[in-house]
Amino acid sequence: MARFADVHAGVLATIAAHSQAQDDGRVEDMVALYRADAIVEIPGIATLTGADAIRAAFSQPAWQPDPAKPQRHIVSNTVLTKWDDHTAEATSDVVMLTFDGTAWAPAIVARYHDRFSESGGRWLLTGRVDEYVGFTP
């Protein structure tokens, strides 16, 4: 039986790896953290169904980080809301900061509602719903 601490650590590792890959523009590394049939829901954007759709969306130039304006997703307050040996659900608070050459400033404040499944010792995303706070794209 999976221990809470192990599931929580696996979920946190996936969320952190996703944030760093997204901020670095490493789309393939980010997509590798999703199941092939994962669903991503981002307000104001069509629902992305499957790894190919996720890859296509995050590969668009408008979705790629701008080297002249670096970004960082700061994810915290992750709470495991459901879990068992093979699945988990978590919510996390996230702030995306951008650097304008002089200072870092918040660009987005949101909450992630994530679903995971265990695969070969890794916790892969099966779904993510972004909930923006005080912002509508």
Buried (B, 14 or more C-beta within 10 A) or exposed (E): EEEEEEBBEBBBEBBEBBBBBBBEBBBEBBBBBBBEEBBBBBEEEEEBBBBEBBBBBBEEEEBEBEEEEBBBBEBEEBEBEEBEEEBBBBBBBBBBBBBEEEEEEEBBBBBBBBBBBBEEEBBBBBBBBBBBEEEEE
